[in-house]
Amino acid sequence: MIFRLSAVVEKEDDSFVSHCVELGVASQGKTIADAVSNLREACELYLKHADKGEFF
């Protein structure tokens, strides 16, 4: 199954924080690309372990 989710990335001190608005998941990285990549991984893990009734 394919999901399209939004990401918001904000600079915070010396790193970037990324948030998935729809899932309420957040991550961070030293660059924007790292923050988005880490967020993608966090969202995948969240969806993998989420109760299927929440989304379907």
mmJSON file of the N, C-alpha and C atoms, coordinates in Angstrom:
{"data_MODEL":{"atom_site":{
"group_PDB":["ATOM","ATOM","ATOM","ATOM","ATOM","ATOM","ATOM","ATOM","ATOM","ATOM","ATOM","ATOM","ATOM","ATOM","ATOM","ATOM","ATOM","ATOM","ATOM","ATOM","ATOM","ATOM","ATOM","ATOM","ATOM","ATOM","ATOM","ATOM","ATOM","ATOM","ATOM","ATOM","ATOM","ATOM","ATOM","ATOM","ATOM","ATOM","ATOM","ATOM","ATOM","ATOM","ATOM","ATOM","ATOM","ATOM","ATOM","ATOM","ATOM","ATOM","ATOM","ATOM","ATOM","ATOM","ATOM","ATOM","ATOM","ATOM","ATOM","ATOM","ATOM","ATOM","ATOM","ATOM","ATOM","ATOM","ATOM","ATOM","ATOM","ATOM","ATOM","ATOM","ATOM","ATOM","ATOM","ATOM","ATOM","ATOM","ATOM","ATOM","ATOM","ATOM","ATOM","ATOM","ATOM","ATOM","ATOM","ATOM","ATOM","ATOM","ATOM","ATOM","ATOM","ATOM","ATOM","ATOM","ATOM","ATOM","ATOM","ATOM","ATOM","ATOM","ATOM","ATOM","ATOM","ATOM","ATOM","ATOM","ATOM","ATOM","ATOM","ATOM","ATOM","ATOM","ATOM","ATOM","ATOM","ATOM","ATOM","ATOM","ATOM","ATOM","ATOM","ATOM","ATOM","ATOM","ATOM","ATOM","ATOM","ATOM","ATOM","ATOM","ATOM","ATOM","ATOM","ATOM","ATOM","ATOM","ATOM","ATOM","ATOM","ATOM","ATOM","ATOM","ATOM","ATOM","ATOM","ATOM","ATOM","ATOM","ATOM","ATOM","ATOM","ATOM","ATOM","ATOM","ATOM","ATOM","ATOM","ATOM","ATOM","ATOM","ATOM","ATOM","ATOM","ATOM","ATOM","ATOM"],
"id":[1,2,3,4,5,6,7,8,9,10,11,12,13,14,15,16,17,18,19,20,21,22,23,24,25,26,27,28,29,30,31,32,33,34,35,36,37,38,39,40,41,42,43,44,45,46,47,48,49,50,51,52,53,54,55,56,57,58,59,60,61,62,63,64,65,66,67,68,69,70,71,72,73,74,75,76,77,78,79,80,81,82,83,84,85,86,87,88,89,90,91,92,93,94,95,96,97,98,99,100,101,102,103,104,105,106,107,108,109,110,111,112,113,114,115,116,117,118,119,120,121,122,123,124,125,126,127,128,129,130,131,132,133,134,135,136,137,138,139,140,141,142,143,144,145,146,147,148,149,150,151,152,153,154,155,156,157,158,159,160,161,162,163,164,165,166,167,168],
"type_symbol":["N","C","C","N","C","C","N","C","C","N","C","C","N","C","C","N","C","C","N","C","C","N","C","C","N","C","C","N","C","C","N","C","C","N","C","C","N","C","C","N","C","C","N","C","C","N","C","C","N","C","C","N","C","C","N","C","C","N","C","C","N","C","C","N","C","C","N","C","C","N","C","C","N","C","C","N","C","C","N","C","C","N","C","C","N","C","C","N","C","C","N","C","C","N","C","C","N","C","C","N","C","C","N","C","C","N","C","C","N","C","C","N","C","C","N","C","C","N","C","C","N","C","C","N","C","C","N","C","C","N","C","C","N","C","C","N","C","C","N","C","C","N","C","C","N","C","C","N","C","C","N","C","C","N","C","C","N","C","C","N","C","C","N","C","C","N","C","C"],
"label_atom_id":["N","CA","C","N","CA","C","N","CA","C","N","CA","C","N","CA","C","N","CA","C","N","CA","C","N","CA","C","N","CA","C","N","CA","C","N","CA","C","N","CA","C","N","CA","C","N","CA","C","N","CA","C","N","CA","C","N","CA","C","N","CA","C","N","CA","C","N","CA","C","N","CA","C","N","CA","C","N","CA","C","N","CA","C","N","CA","C","N","CA","C","N","CA","C","N","CA","C","N","CA","C","N","CA","C","N","CA","C","N","CA","C","N","CA","C","N","CA","C","N","CA","C","N","CA","C","N","CA","C","N","CA","C","N","CA","C","N","CA","C","N","CA","C","N","CA","C","N","CA","C","N","CA","C","N","CA","C","N","CA","C","N","CA","C","N","CA","C","N","CA","C","N","CA","C","N","CA","C","N","CA","C","N","CA","C","N","CA","C","N","CA","C","N","CA","C"],
"label_alt_id":[null,null,null,null,null,null,null,null,null,null,null,null,null,null,null,null,null,null,null,null,null,null,null,null,null,null,null,null,null,null,null,null,null,null,null,null,null,null,null,null,null,null,null,null,null,null,null,null,null,null,null,null,null,null,null,null,null,null,null,null,null,null,null,null,null,null,null,null,null,null,null,null,null,null,null,null,null,null,null,null,null,null,null,null,null,null,null,null,null,null,null,null,null,null,null,null,null,null,null,null,null,null,null,null,null,null,null,null,null,null,null,null,null,null,null,null,null,null,null,null,null,null,null,null,null,null,null,null,null,null,null,null,null,null,null,null,null,null,null,null,null,null,null,null,null,null,null,null,null,null,null,null,null,null,null,null,null,null,null,null,null,null,null,null,null,null,null,null],
"label_comp_id":["MET","MET","MET","ILE","ILE","ILE","PHE","PHE","PHE","ARG","ARG","ARG","LEU","LEU","LEU","SER","SER","SER","ALA","ALA","ALA","VAL","VAL","VAL","VAL","VAL","VAL","GLU","GLU","GLU","LYS","LYS","LYS","GLU","GLU","GLU","ASP","ASP","ASP","ASP","ASP","ASP","SER","SER","SER","PHE","PHE","PHE","VAL","VAL","VAL","SER","SER","SER","HIS","HIS","HIS","CYS","CYS","CYS","VAL","VAL","VAL","GLU","GLU","GLU","LEU","LEU","LEU","GLY","GLY","GLY","VAL","VAL","VAL","ALA","ALA","ALA","SER","SER","SER","GLN","GLN","GLN","GLY","GLY","GLY","LYS","LYS","LYS","THR","THR","THR","ILE","ILE","ILE","ALA","ALA","ALA","ASP","ASP","ASP","ALA","ALA","ALA","VAL","VAL","VAL","SER","SER","SER","ASN","ASN","ASN","LEU","LEU","LEU","ARG","ARG","ARG","GLU","GLU","GLU","ALA","ALA","ALA","CYS","CYS","CYS","GLU","GLU","GLU","LEU","LEU","LEU","TYR","TYR","TYR","LEU","LEU","LEU","LYS","LYS","LYS","HIS","HIS","HIS","ALA","ALA","ALA","ASP","ASP","ASP","LYS","LYS","LYS","GLY","GLY","GLY","GLU","GLU","GLU","PHE","PHE","PHE","PHE","PHE","PHE"],
"label_asym_id":["A","A","A","A","A","A","A","A","A","A","A","A","A","A","A","A","A","A","A","A","A","A","A","A","A","A","A","A","A","A","A","A","A","A","A","A","A","A","A","A","A","A","A","A","A","A","A","A","A","A","A","A","A","A","A","A","A","A","A","A","A","A","A","A","A","A","A","A","A","A","A","A","A","A","A","A","A","A","A","A","A","A","A","A","A","A","A","A","A","A","A","A","A","A","A","A","A","A","A","A","A","A","A","A","A","A","A","A","A","A","A","A","A","A","A","A","A","A","A","A","A","A","A","A","A","A","A","A","A","A","A","A","A","A","A","A","A","A","A","A","A","A","A","A","A","A","A","A","A","A","A","A","A","A","A","A","A","A","A","A","A","A","A","A","A","A","A","A"],
"label_entity_id":["1","1","1","1","1","1","1","1","1","1","1","1","1","1","1","1","1","1","1","1","1","1","1","1","1","1","1","1","1","1","1","1","1","1","1","1","1","1","1","1","1","1","1","1","1","1","1","1","1","1","1","1","1","1","1","1","1","1","1","1","1","1","1","1","1","1","1","1","1","1","1","1","1","1","1","1","1","1","1","1","1","1","1","1","1","1","1","1","1","1","1","1","1","1","1","1","1","1","1","1","1","1","1","1","1","1","1","1","1","1","1","1","1","1","1","1","1","1","1","1","1","1","1","1","1","1","1","1","1","1","1","1","1","1","1","1","1","1","1","1","1","1","1","1","1","1","1","1","1","1","1","1","1","1","1","1","1","1","1","1","1","1","1","1","1","1","1","1"],
"label_seq_id":[1,1,1,2,2,2,3,3,3,4,4,4,5,5,5,6,6,6,7,7,7,8,8,8,9,9,9,10,10,10,11,11,11,12,12,12,13,13,13,14,14,14,15,15,15,16,16,16,17,17,17,18,18,18,19,19,19,20,20,20,21,21,21,22,22,22,23,23,23,24,24,24,25,25,25,26,26,26,27,27,27,28,28,28,29,29,29,30,30,30,31,31,31,32,32,32,33,33,33,34,34,34,35,35,35,36,36,36,37,37,37,38,38,38,39,39,39,40,40,40,41,41,41,42,42,42,43,43,43,44,44,44,45,45,45,46,46,46,47,47,47,48,48,48,49,49,49,50,50,50,51,51,51,52,52,52,53,53,53,54,54,54,55,55,55,56,56,56],
"pdbx_PDB_ins_code":[null,null,null,null,null,null,null,null,null,null,null,null,null,null,null,null,null,null,null,null,null,null,null,null,null,null,null,null,null,null,null,null,null,null,null,null,null,null,null,null,null,null,null,null,null,null,null,null,null,null,null,null,null,null,null,null,null,null,null,null,null,null,null,null,null,null,null,null,null,null,null,null,null,null,null,null,null,null,null,null,null,null,null,null,null,null,null,null,null,null,null,null,null,null,null,null,null,null,null,null,null,null,null,null,null,null,null,null,null,null,null,null,null,null,null,null,null,null,null,null,null,null,null,null,null,null,null,null,null,null,null,null,null,null,null,null,null,null,null,null,null,null,null,null,null,null,null,null,null,null,null,null,null,null,null,null,null,null,null,null,null,null,null,null,null,null,null,null],
"Cartn_x":[0.838,0.0,0.891,0.479,1.238,0.473,1.196,0.633,1.342,0.61,1.2,0.984,2.099,2.045,2.8,2.449,3.106,4.257,5.27,6.394,6.646,6.875,7.263,8.661,9.585,10.966,11.299,11.841,12.216,13.652,14.354,15.72,15.644,16.441,16.48,17.933,18.524,19.939,20.801,21.566,22.482,21.925,20.626,20.035,18.667,18.012,16.684,15.722,14.525,13.491,12.403,11.967,10.923,9.724,8.53,7.282,6.377,5.742,4.686,3.371,2.705,1.502,0.395,0.173,-0.939,-0.762,0.47,0.706,1.162,1.605,2.121,3.48,4.25,5.579,6.618,7.722,8.792,10.142,11.111,12.479,13.394,14.696,15.639,16.84,17.669,18.897,19.767,21.027,21.959,21.701,21.087,20.722,19.229,18.672,17.262,17.049,17.944,17.819,17.856,18.739,18.814,17.523,17.011,15.788,14.61,14.495,13.401,13.58,14.792,15.057,14.737,15.152,14.862,13.364,12.678,11.226,10.538,10.986,10.399,10.525,11.704,11.919,11.014,10.895,10.047,8.581,8.125,6.739,6.495,7.456,7.323,7.198,8.015,7.95,6.63,6.19,4.917,3.776,3.723,2.644,2.743,3.952,4.152,3.579,3.685,3.269,1.936,1.309,0.032,-1.105,-2.127,-3.346,-3.977,-4.185,-4.706,-6.063,-6.846,-8.145,-8.053,-6.894,-6.71,-6.715,-6.332,-6.11,-7.022,-7.642,-8.42,-9.865],
"Cartn_y":[-1.167,0.0,1.242,2.251,3.493,4.604,5.345,6.489,7.751,8.827,10.149,10.955,11.344,12.063,13.38,14.334,15.642,15.658,16.442,16.639,18.134,18.546,19.921,19.843,20.622,20.612,22.013,22.062,23.333,23.27,24.367,24.447,24.698,23.942,24.089,23.989,25.104,25.181,24.674,23.609,23.091,21.89,21.639,20.488,20.865,19.902,20.099,19.094,19.543,18.692,18.537,17.307,17.033,16.412,16.81,16.338,15.81,14.681,14.195,14.645,15.552,16.173,15.141,14.265,13.315,12.265,11.83,10.759,11.271,12.499,13.013,12.424,12.062,11.469,12.538,12.526,13.5,12.802,13.452,12.971,14.167,13.916,15.002,14.52,15.459,15.14,16.371,16.173,17.29,18.109,17.49,18.197,17.985,18.76,18.57,17.164,16.722,15.382,14.3,14.445,13.477,13.487,14.681,14.795,14.144,14.349,13.753,12.239,11.784,10.347,9.663,10.275,9.72,9.731,10.775,10.837,9.746,9.528,8.463,7.11,6.841,5.587,5.505,6.611,6.625,6.396,6.995,6.803,5.365,4.781,3.382,2.466,2.694,1.88,2.1,3.336,3.648,2.893,2.979,2.32,0.802,0.285,-1.166,-1.724,-0.952,-1.436,-0.861,-0.024,0.595,-0.408,-0.171,-0.968,-0.734,-1.792,-1.666,-0.951,-1.025,-0.377,1.144,1.69,3.137,3.744,2.968,3.508,2.923,1.807,1.133,0.989],
"Cartn_z":[0.0,0.0,0.0,-0.723,-0.82,-0.109,0.725,1.429,0.96,0.855,0.616,1.882,2.498,3.76,3.636,4.455,4.449,5.445,5.107,6.019,6.173,7.394,7.694,8.289,7.736,8.219,8.72,9.936,10.553,11.049,10.904,11.434,12.928,13.665,15.119,15.566,15.922,16.291,15.135,15.357,14.333,13.579,13.696,13.015,12.46,11.849,11.291,11.919,12.235,12.802,11.757,11.533,10.548,11.25,10.802,11.393,10.292,10.537,9.66,10.287,9.615,10.151,10.389,9.43,9.514,10.616,10.854,11.83,13.19,13.269,14.53,14.873,13.846,14.022,13.722,14.463,14.251,14.249,13.611,13.596,13.393,13.268,13.081,12.29,11.857,11.147,11.031,10.673,10.538,9.289,8.26,7.034,6.782,5.86,5.51,4.961,4.098,3.508,4.587,5.562,6.669,7.485,7.759,8.556,7.841,6.537,5.772,5.667,5.439,5.374,6.702,7.8,9.125,9.405,8.956,9.137,8.33,7.109,6.28,6.992,7.534,8.259,9.497,10.242,11.434,11.069,9.968,9.522,9.085,8.378,7.963,9.177,10.179,11.397,12.129,12.184,12.835,12.15,10.829,10.084,10.166,10.193,10.284,11.582,12.655,13.968,14.444,13.635,14.016,13.907,14.677,14.6,13.228,12.459,11.094,11.053,12.095,12.14,12.132,12.463,12.487,11.078,10.076,8.747,7.679,7.934,6.89,7.284],
"occupancy":[1.0,1.0,1.0,1.0,1.0,1.0,1.0,1.0,1.0,1.0,1.0,1.0,1.0,1.0,1.0,1.0,1.0,1.0,1.0,1.0,1.0,1.0,1.0,1.0,1.0,1.0,1.0,1.0,1.0,1.0,1.0,1.0,1.0,1.0,1.0,1.0,1.0,1.0,1.0,1.0,1.0,1.0,1.0,1.0,1.0,1.0,1.0,1.0,1.0,1.0,1.0,1.0,1.0,1.0,1.0,1.0,1.0,1.0,1.0,1.0,1.0,1.0,1.0,1.0,1.0,1.0,1.0,1.0,1.0,1.0,1.0,1.0,1.0,1.0,1.0,1.0,1.0,1.0,1.0,1.0,1.0,1.0,1.0,1.0,1.0,1.0,1.0,1.0,1.0,1.0,1.0,1.0,1.0,1.0,1.0,1.0,1.0,1.0,1.0,1.0,1.0,1.0,1.0,1.0,1.0,1.0,1.0,1.0,1.0,1.0,1.0,1.0,1.0,1.0,1.0,1.0,1.0,1.0,1.0,1.0,1.0,1.0,1.0,1.0,1.0,1.0,1.0,1.0,1.0,1.0,1.0,1.0,1.0,1.0,1.0,1.0,1.0,1.0,1.0,1.0,1.0,1.0,1.0,1.0,1.0,1.0,1.0,1.0,1.0,1.0,1.0,1.0,1.0,1.0,1.0,1.0,1.0,1.0,1.0,1.0,1.0,1.0,1.0,1.0,1.0,1.0,1.0,1.0],
"B_iso_or_equiv":[0.0,0.0,0.0,0.0,0.0,0.0,0.0,0.0,0.0,0.0,0.0,0.0,0.0,0.0,0.0,0.0,0.0,0.0,0.0,0.0,0.0,0.0,0.0,0.0,0.0,0.0,0.0,0.0,0.0,0.0,0.0,0.0,0.0,0.0,0.0,0.0,0.0,0.0,0.0,0.0,0.0,0.0,0.0,0.0,0.0,0.0,0.0,0.0,0.0,0.0,0.0,0.0,0.0,0.0,0.0,0.0,0.0,0.0,0.0,0.0,0.0,0.0,0.0,0.0,0.0,0.0,0.0,0.0,0.0,0.0,0.0,0.0,0.0,0.0,0.0,0.0,0.0,0.0,0.0,0.0,0.0,0.0,0.0,0.0,0.0,0.0,0.0,0.0,0.0,0.0,0.0,0.0,0.0,0.0,0.0,0.0,0.0,0.0,0.0,0.0,0.0,0.0,0.0,0.0,0.0,0.0,0.0,0.0,0.0,0.0,0.0,0.0,0.0,0.0,0.0,0.0,0.0,0.0,0.0,0.0,0.0,0.0,0.0,0.0,0.0,0.0,0.0,0.0,0.0,0.0,0.0,0.0,0.0,0.0,0.0,0.0,0.0,0.0,0.0,0.0,0.0,0.0,0.0,0.0,0.0,0.0,0.0,0.0,0.0,0.0,0.0,0.0,0.0,0.0,0.0,0.0,0.0,0.0,0.0,0.0,0.0,0.0,0.0,0.0,0.0,0.0,0.0,0.0],
"pdbx_formal_charge":[null,null,null,null,null,null,null,null,null,null,null,null,null,null,null,null,null,null,null,null,null,null,null,null,null,null,null,null,null,null,null,null,null,null,null,null,null,null,null,null,null,null,null,null,null,null,null,null,null,null,null,null,null,null,null,null,null,null,null,null,null,null,null,null,null,null,null,null,null,null,null,null,null,null,null,null,null,null,null,null,null,null,null,null,null,null,null,null,null,null,null,null,null,null,null,null,null,null,null,null,null,null,null,null,null,null,null,null,null,null,null,null,null,null,null,null,null,null,null,null,null,null,null,null,null,null,null,null,null,null,null,null,null,null,null,null,null,null,null,null,null,null,null,null,null,null,null,null,null,null,null,null,null,null,null,null,null,null,null,null,null,null,null,null,null,null,null,null],
"auth_seq_id":[1,1,1,2,2,2,3,3,3,4,4,4,5,5,5,6,6,6,7,7,7,8,8,8,9,9,9,10,10,10,11,11,11,12,12,12,13,13,13,14,14,14,15,15,15,16,16,16,17,17,17,18,18,18,19,19,19,20,20,20,21,21,21,22,22,22,23,23,23,24,24,24,25,25,25,26,26,26,27,27,27,28,28,28,29,29,29,30,30,30,31,31,31,32,32,32,33,33,33,34,34,34,35,35,35,36,36,36,37,37,37,38,38,38,39,39,39,40,40,40,41,41,41,42,42,42,43,43,43,44,44,44,45,45,45,46,46,46,47,47,47,48,48,48,49,49,49,50,50,50,51,51,51,52,52,52,53,53,53,54,54,54,55,55,55,56,56,56],
"auth_comp_id":["MET","MET","MET","ILE","ILE","ILE","PHE","PHE","PHE","ARG","ARG","ARG","LEU","LEU","LEU","SER","SER","SER","ALA","ALA","ALA","VAL","VAL","VAL","VAL","VAL","VAL","GLU","GLU","GLU","LYS","LYS","LYS","GLU","GLU","GLU","ASP","ASP","ASP","ASP","ASP","ASP","SER","SER","SER","PHE","PHE","PHE","VAL","VAL","VAL","SER","SER","SER","HIS","HIS","HIS","CYS","CYS","CYS","VAL","VAL","VAL","GLU","GLU","GLU","LEU","LEU","LEU","GLY","GLY","GLY","VAL","VAL","VAL","ALA","ALA","ALA","SER","SER","SER","GLN","GLN","GLN","GLY","GLY","GLY","LYS","LYS","LYS","THR","THR","THR","ILE","ILE","ILE","ALA","ALA","ALA","ASP","ASP","ASP","ALA","ALA","ALA","VAL","VAL","VAL","SER","SER","SER","ASN","ASN","ASN","LEU","LEU","LEU","ARG","ARG","ARG","GLU","GLU","GLU","ALA","ALA","ALA","CYS","CYS","CYS","GLU","GLU","GLU","LEU","LEU","LEU","TYR","TYR","TYR","LEU","LEU","LEU","LYS","LYS","LYS","HIS","HIS","HIS","ALA","ALA","ALA","ASP","ASP","ASP","LYS","LYS","LYS","GLY","GLY","GLY","GLU","GLU","GLU","PHE","PHE","PHE","PHE","PHE","PHE"],
"auth_asym_id":["A","A","A","A","A","A","A","A","A","A","A","A","A","A","A","A","A","A","A","A","A","A","A","A","A","A","A","A","A","A","A","A","A","A","A","A","A","A","A","A","A","A","A","A","A","A","A","A","A","A","A","A","A","A","A","A","A","A","A","A","A","A","A","A","A","A","A","A","A","A","A","A","A","A","A","A","A","A","A","A","A","A","A","A","A","A","A","A","A","A","A","A","A","A","A","A","A","A","A","A","A","A","A","A","A","A","A","A","A","A","A","A","A","A","A","A","A","A","A","A","A","A","A","A","A","A","A","A","A","A","A","A","A","A","A","A","A","A","A","A","A","A","A","A","A","A","A","A","A","A","A","A","A","A","A","A","A","A","A","A","A","A","A","A","A","A","A","A"],
"auth_atom_id":["N","CA","C","N","CA","C","N","CA","C","N","CA","C","N","CA","C","N","CA","C","N","CA","C","N","CA","C","N","CA","C","N","CA","C","N","CA","C","N","CA","C","N","CA","C","N","CA","C","N","CA","C","N","CA","C","N","CA","C","N","CA","C","N","CA","C","N","CA","C","N","CA","C","N","CA","C","N","CA","C","N","CA","C","N","CA","C","N","CA","C","N","CA","C","N","CA","C","N","CA","C","N","CA","C","N","CA","C","N","CA","C","N","CA","C","N","CA","C","N","CA","C","N","CA","C","N","CA","C","N","CA","C","N","CA","C","N","CA","C","N","CA","C","N","CA","C","N","CA","C","N","CA","C","N","CA","C","N","CA","C","N","CA","C","N","CA","C","N","CA","C","N","CA","C","N","CA","C","N","CA","C","N","CA","C","N","CA","C","N","CA","C","N","CA","C"],
"pdbx_PDB_model_num":[1,1,1,1,1,1,1,1,1,1,1,1,1,1,1,1,1,1,1,1,1,1,1,1,1,1,1,1,1,1,1,1,1,1,1,1,1,1,1,1,1,1,1,1,1,1,1,1,1,1,1,1,1,1,1,1,1,1,1,1,1,1,1,1,1,1,1,1,1,1,1,1,1,1,1,1,1,1,1,1,1,1,1,1,1,1,1,1,1,1,1,1,1,1,1,1,1,1,1,1,1,1,1,1,1,1,1,1,1,1,1,1,1,1,1,1,1,1,1,1,1,1,1,1,1,1,1,1,1,1,1,1,1,1,1,1,1,1,1,1,1,1,1,1,1,1,1,1,1,1,1,1,1,1,1,1,1,1,1,1,1,1,1,1,1,1,1,1]
}}}
